[in-house]
Amino acid sequence: MPTRVHEFAWPDRVVVGTIGLPGARTFYLQVRAGTQVVSIALEKQQSALLAEKIDEILDQLITVEGNPFSVPTSTPIELVDNDQLDAVQEQFRTGVMSLGWDPTTAQVVLEAYPIADVDADESDPSLDEDGADETEMLLVRMPVGTARAFAKRTREIVAAGRPTCPLCGYPIDPDGHFCTLPEV
């Protein structure tokens, strides 16, 4: 089964954005290089964790003596991206992601794979005939400044959702909230 790799070595843009209203938003990781645009759906929690882990990697790299990778401590103003997503055509819904560091290119490396369909009948040869059994993955390499800007924007997008109840921690809907306090 071949794997189709959507690879971006030096993307023009890599952002998380949403479509929909708070409480019913769909999160997308969108990457663009030239005219190639790939959008993959992911969960709000995946987005938040991705931003957190990217910042952890960058913060750890800053501590290397002399900061040899020129990791910025904050988002470079020229890399701030507050624009809307480009037209979204969902490539796949994200399941597993991995995050790493490539010291040879000084880039954060992100890999995203679709949610596995556990109900698929792998013994069905007809799936191979039309390429429907082809798997996909997204591979993005982000320079340190781009990665810092990505993490900042992603945290802001995640925080722009529904406010949370200070008592129970669950989201408060625009039409009200029924607070379920934990029993003491």
C-alpha positions in Angstrom: 0.0 0.0 0.0 1.7 3.2 -1.2 1.9 6.3 1.0 1.2 9.7 -0.5 3.5 12.2 1.2 2.5 15.9 1.2 5.9 17.3 1.9 6.8 20.9 2.7 10.5 21.6 3.3 10.3 25.4 3.4 6.6 26.4 3.4 5.4 29.9 2.6 2.8 29.5 5.2 1.9 27.0 8.0 -1.0 27.9 10.3 -3.8 26.5 12.3 -7.2 28.1 11.7 -10.8 27.3 12.1 -14.1 27.3 10.3 -17.3 27.7 12.2 -18.5 29.4 15.3 -17.1 28.7 18.8 -18.5 25.5 20.1 -18.9 24.2 16.5 -15.5 25.0 15.0 -13.5 22.7 12.9 -9.7 23.1 13.3 -7.4 22.9 10.3 -3.7 22.7 9.9 -3.0 24.4 6.6 0.3 24.5 4.8 1.1 26.3 1.6 4.2 26.4 -0.7 3.6 28.3 -4.0 0.3 27.0 -5.4 0.3 23.8 -3.4 -2.1 24.0 -0.4 -2.8 21.1 2.0 -5.4 21.3 4.8 -5.9 18.6 7.4 -8.5 18.6 10.1 -7.5 18.2 13.7 -9.0 18.4 17.1 -8.8 21.5 19.3 -6.8 19.5 21.9 -4.3 18.3 19.2 -3.9 22.0 18.1 -3.2 23.1 21.7 -0.8 20.3 22.4 1.0 20.9 19.1 1.7 24.6 20.0 2.8 23.6 23.5 5.2 21.0 22.4 6.7 23.2 19.6 7.3 26.0 22.2 8.9 23.4 24.5 11.3 22.3 21.8 12.2 25.9 20.9 12.6 26.9 24.6 14.9 23.9 25.1 17.0 24.8 22.1 17.5 28.4 23.4 19.3 27.0 26.4 22.0 25.5 24.1 25.2 27.5 24.7 25.3 30.4 22.3 21.9 29.7 20.8 23.5 28.3 17.7 20.2 27.8 15.9 19.1 31.5 16.5 15.9 30.5 18.1 13.8 33.6 18.9 12.4 34.0 22.4 9.2 35.6 21.0 7.5 35.7 17.7 9.3 37.8 15.1 6.9 40.6 14.1 7.5 39.9 10.3 6.2 36.3 10.8 2.9 37.2 12.5 0.1 35.7 10.3 -3.4 36.7 11.3 -5.0 36.1 7.9 -7.9 33.7 7.4 -7.3 30.2 6.0 -7.0 29.8 2.3 -9.8 27.9 0.6 -10.1 24.6 2.6 -10.3 21.2 0.9 -9.8 18.7 3.7 -7.1 16.2 2.8 -7.7 14.0 5.9 -8.6 14.0 9.5 -5.5 13.8 11.7 -4.9 10.8 14.0 -1.3 10.4 15.0 1.2 13.2 14.9 4.9 13.3 15.7 7.2 16.3 16.3 10.9 16.5 16.1 14.0 18.6 15.5 16.4 18.4 12.6 19.7 20.1 13.6 21.1 19.8 10.1 18.5 22.3 8.7 17.6 24.0 12.0 13.9 23.1 11.5 11.1 21.7 13.6 9.7 18.6 11.8 6.0 17.8 12.0 4.5 14.5 10.7 0.7 14.0 10.7 -1.1 10.8 9.7 -4.8 10.2 9.1 -7.0 8.4 11.6 -6.8 4.7 10.8 -10.0 3.1 9.6 -10.1 0.0 11.8 -13.2 -1.3 10.0 -11.5 -1.4 6.6 -11.4 -4.9 5.1 -7.7 -5.2 4.2 -8.3 -8.4 2.3 -10.5 -6.7 -0.3 -8.4 -6.5 -3.5 -10.8 -4.0 -5.1 -9.5 -1.2 -2.8 -6.1 -1.3 -4.5 -7.6 -1.0 -8.0 -8.7 2.6 -7.8 -6.1 3.8 -5.3 -8.7 4.1 -2.5 -6.4 2.1 -0.3 -3.5 4.6 -0.6 -2.5 6.1 2.7 -1.4 9.7 3.2 0.8 11.7 5.5 1.8 15.4 5.9 5.5 16.2 6.5 6.3 19.8 7.3 9.7 21.3 8.1 9.5 24.7 9.8 12.3 27.1 10.4 12.6 28.2 14.1 11.0 31.7 13.6 8.1 30.2 11.6 7.6 27.5 14.3 7.5 30.2 17.0 4.9 32.2 15.0 2.9 29.0 14.4 2.8 28.2 18.1 1.7 31.7 19.0 -1.1 31.9 16.5 -2.3 28.4 17.4 -2.5 29.3 21.1 -4.5 32.4 20.1 -6.9 30.4 17.9 -7.5 27.8 20.6 -8.1 30.5 23.2 -10.6 32.3 20.9 -13.3 29.6 21.6 -16.0 29.5 24.2 -15.0 30.8 27.7 -14.6 28.1 30.4 -16.6 28.0 33.6 -14.4 29.0 36.5 -16.3 26.5 38.7 -16.4 23.3 36.7 -14.0 24.0 33.8 -16.5 23.1 31.1 -17.2 25.5 28.1 -19.9 28.1 28.5 -22.3 28.1 25.5 -23.7 31.4 24.2 -27.2 30.3 25.3 -26.2 29.4 28.8 -24.4 26.9 30.9 -25.5 24.2 33.4 -22.6 23.9 35.9 -22.0 20.5 37.3 -19.8 21.1 40.3 -17.8 18.1 41.5 -19.2 16.6 44.7 -17.2 17.2 47.8 
